[in-house]
Amino acid sequence: MLIYEVPFRGFHYQVGEAKGRKILQCIQGSILDVTLDLRPGSLAYDEYITHMLSEEDQAAIVIPELCA
């Protein structure tokens, strides 16, 4: 069993008029992003994917509407 001593920041999810895509980029250090699909009717509903982002790679990801 692996235990990581890093903070878990939680999922961000919006509905109604506030819902929208999110762009995520790490500008300092590194982060492990976990994106959870909460779109009703999606083939990937309730599944998640992970992305490792860091200041060195300068990558950004787009998180679709109704995903957390």
Disulfide bonds with the S-S distance in Angstrom:
none
